[in-house]
Amino acid sequence: MNIEYYLITKSICLDSNQWSIFIGIVSVFLTILGFVIAFIIYKRQRSDNACDAFNFFQGFLPPLKDAVTSTIESLEEFDSSLKDSNDNFRIPVLYSSLSDRFLNKINIVDLNRYYLSKNKIKHEILKSFIVNSNFIGDYLNYFTTQIDFFREHYKEKENIYSEWQLLRSNKFFASVYDNKEDIAYKSFYANWVKDFNNDTEIFEFNEDGIPQSVISRKLLVSKHIDKLRHEVFPFIAQSEKANEINLIANKIVMAYEDIELFKNRMSRTISQDLLKFKEILEELNNLME
């Protein structure tokens, strides 16, 4: 017996086979519709997540730009001070926000998807910035280590360099008031100290004509200390004190040369860092909207 079923009204009736086919078609349709709806929701969710990542990213860029700008200014001042003839350094002050790896708080996949779909022109800039963000995040610790190393070695050499003061005071008096010392050596040394103390290229003088601060360390070493270590050499055979003066003068010259070497190395490092920070600043300006 063939049983018939009707749909809504008896005029629309189907037998069991037709009804099975109809149910199958409807099921397939509903399944496809479900997939379509799910895909639309998925696409919408991905788009929303991408927009959220972009907005979050944009919120971090202005303060980061301020930190990078200030860092550039501070590093430029420090680099300029490294060229100061009297080593009046201006140690830079860096923002702690440089060590904030804010990209770790953002879903990079969503952010990347946003730029691929909404702003392909800036996508390459974003990729470069993501790579450079590691430099920003590591820089504070890296620079602190560099500065600590520089300070430690600079202080060591500075202490040796500062012994130039002894050559016109303690060591000088010990030589000229020693009755056993050679007259020619004492005369040479006294003339050296006189010329040294009266050199207006080396010292600033007060109203009483007494030398105060040093104008140029470079001239102090090249014009007088280097001269002393060479010209005192002939007196070494007859004078132990002359030998000591020669040794001290040599140490001072070498310490000054090491200081200049440290400064030049640091300056080259800072110059490279500045190039990288300026590159990052340009990327920030291009990414900010």
Secondary structure, DSSP 8 states (H G I E B T S, - for coil): ---EEESSSTTSEEEHHHHHHHHHHHHHHHHHHHHHHHHHHHHHHHHHHHHHHHHHHHHHHHHHHHHHHHHHHHHHHHHHHTT-TT---------GGGG--GGGGS-HHHHHHHHHHH-GGGHHHHHHHHHHHHHHHHHHHHHHHHHHHHHHHHHHHHHHHTTHHHHTTHHHHHHHT-TTS-HHHHHHHHHHHHHHHT-TTTEEE-TTS-EEEES-HHHIIIIIIHHHHHHTGGGTTT-HHHHHHHHHHHHHHHHHHHHHHHHHHHHHHHHHHHHHHHHHHHHHHHH--
